[in-house]
Amino acid sequence: MGRWMCKHLMDVGHTATVYSRTPSKCQPLVDAGATLVSSPREVAERSDIVFSIVGYPTDVRQVILDEKQGALAGLRIQSNSDTSRVLHRPLLVDMTTSEPFLAIEIAEAARAAGIGALDAPVSGGDVGARNAALSIMVGGDQKDVDAARPMLEVMGKNIRHMGGPGMGQHTKMANQILIATNMIGCVEAMMYSQRAGLDASLVIDAVGQGAAGSWSLNNLCPRMVKRDFEPGFYVEHFLKDLGIALAESRRMGLALPGLALAEQLYLAV
């Protein structure tokens, strides 16, 4: 996803410095003119704004908060320099689906250094990233959101400021809860239709525009009917997301049995 998001920014004229823990993933961007460096810190030292998108909260902590090679360490150098900047202050935008409390920790550490930080998880997967059609849920200070918005609008079509630090991540948790529990209904409806002797494609057409309609029904169920199970997202990453949502629910004193069931089914997968 990061490859496509970065390429869209380059296509509108931004200069990019890139890093991946798997350097070969950066090659298409290097071929397009990006500069490859060997650490998140080096990216930050060369950038007004740093975007990160990785797999797990532990990865977020490593690439952003590592005291020696993390992006925040590099942005501190930027913040203390006298060089002119495009933005009102150096800015870090983490687009990983991660833990709300980690987003708050990053924002507090950044604020102490005079740096802006946004949590901006996305929905839309690899296809949405490739087509610049992501939904982006943003948490952080309004001035930082305003500074980042022109670049976010290059990557996505639906940019929403949801509140202070961590609120982007909370919104993404609501998104994942909806996807996970809706998927149960989609799968069971397709199984029921097939067992009843219906043409499942006609069922999708009949109910997809009514109250039962959903993105998953109209986009994923036709693939199920065709036995097309080509993956677009790692189950392991979705389980990570559901685990975060369940942990936050317990912290808030919420019982979400539908989410718990969905997690069990994805764990079985």
Secondary structure, 3 states (H helix, E strand, C coil): CHHHHHHHHHHCCCCCEECCCCHHHHHHHHHCCCEECCCHHHHHHCCCEEEECCCCHHHHHHHHHCCCCCHHHHHHHHHHCCCCCCCCCCEEEECCCCCHHHHHHHHHHHHHCCCEEEECCEECHHHHHHCCCEEEEEECCHHHHHHHHHHHHHHEEEEEEEECCCHHHHHHHHHHHHHHHHHHHHHHHHHHHHHCCCCHHHHHHHHCCCCCCCHHHHHCHHHHHCCCCCCCCCHHHHHHHHHHHHHHHHHCCCCCHHHHHHHHHHHHC
